[in-house]
Amino acid sequence: MEILAFKPNMQQAVGTFFERCFAAVGIPYSPKDRHADIADVERHYMQDGCFWCLFDNEVLIGTVAVRIIDSEKKVVELKRMFVLPEYQGQGYGKLLLKHAIDYAREQRYSKICLDTRKQFSAAQHLYRGSGFVETDKYNDNEKAELYFELDL
């Protein structure tokens, strides 16, 4: 297993990865609008944060990203944390989350926020177990149902 920062040559694999992940949970993949950030990872994550890919040999099995949402207060948002269904339940989500938290601490951010859906109960369990607490809505994501934050 290897966690690598996104490089442009990974873009096609990222698109295919998210098609599979979204299909598994019944979400249509929409790279031209709702998921435009995934279709251009370099522009949406690599200037004001970072996007990582977890590989099992040559296979992309997981992703996680952080991006700045308040540069004055040094707040970042956790984004696009997914693991392929066949790799879930093996600790890879925890590994990716720890990687993102460690990065945020190294960069001296003060807080990580995230939003999620109620259907992702395993992710909620992971967030709570990692110290995240439920909080008020902080963004305009109409698909999100729950909001969490972690003070660093």
N, C-alpha and C positions, 0 to 999 in steps of 0.2 A: 504494500500500500504506500502511496506517495501523494502528498498534498502539494500541488503546484499552483503558483499564481498564474492567472489567465494570461495566455499569449494569443495573438490574433489567429494563429494556425489551429487553435482549439475551437474556434467559433462554430464550425459545422457540427462537431461532436456535441457541443453545448445545446445547439438547436435540436438535434436528434434526441439527446438525453431528456430535455424538457417535454418533447412530444410524448415520450414514453411515460414520464412521471405524471404528467397531467392526464393522459388517457387512463392511467391506472386509478385515478381518483374521480374520473368523470368530468374533468374540466377541459373544454375545448382549447387547444393551443392557438393563440391569436397573435402571431409575431408582428403584424402590421399595426396593432393598436394596443390592446391591454398588456401584451407581453413584449412590447417594443424594446424594453431594456435588455431582454434576453437576446434579441436579434442583433444587438450592437453592444456587446458587453464592454468593449474598449471605451466607448464614449460614455456609457452610463455608469460605469463603476471604477474604471482604472485611473481617472483623473482626481476624483474626490472620495477615494476609498480603495477597496481591493475586492477582487472576486477570485475564489480559489476552486480548483477542481481536484477531486479525490479520484485517483486512478488505481485500479487493480490490474497490474501489468499495463496493457494498452487500453483497457476498458474504463470509460468514465462512469463511475458509480455514485458520485455525490458532488454537491456543490454547496457553497455558502459565500455570502458577500456581506460587506459593510460599506455604507456610504454616509458621508457627512450630511446631516439634516439641519444642524445649527452650529456654524463654525465659531461663533462668539462663545457659546456655552459649551463647545466641544462635545456635542451630542452626535452619535452615529446611529444608523438604523441597520438592524440585521435583516438581510434580504436573501431570498432564493435558496434557503436551506432545504435541500431535498436529497434523498437517497433512493436509488432504484429499489422497487419493491422486493426483489429477490435478495437484496443485501440488508434489508431492514431488520432490526432486532439483534444486530451483531455488534453494536457499539460505534458504528461509523457516524451516526448523527452526533453522538456525544463528542467524538473526536473532532468533527468539523466545528461544532459549537465552541469547544475549548480553543481551537485554533483561532477562531474569530475573536473570542474574548481576550485571549493573550495578545493578539495584534492590537486590539483597541487599547488595552492597558499600556503596551509598549509605546503606542503613539500618544499616550497621555490624554485620551478622551475621558470625559467625566461620566458618561452614561450611554448605554445601548438601549434603544427602543425596538420593538417589533410588533407587528400585527399578524393575526392568524385567523383561521376559521375554527368553529367549534368541532367540525368533523375531524380535525387533526389532533385527536386526544393524546396520541403517543408523543407528539411534539410538545404539547402543553405540559405533559408530565416531565419531559426532558428540561424544558425551560424552567419550570418551578424547582426541579431538583438541582438546577445550576444557579439558583438564587434570584431568578427573575420573579417579580411580583406584578400582579395584575394592576393596571392603571387606567386612567381615562383615555378616551380617544385623542390621538395626537395628530392625525392626518385625515385626508379626505378619501381614503380608500373605501369605496362603497361595498366592496366584497368582504372586507374584514369584519369580524364579529368580536374579537378579543384583542386586547392590547396589553403588552407587558413592557417592563423596564428593569434594568439592572444598573445600579450605581456602581461605578468602578472606583 
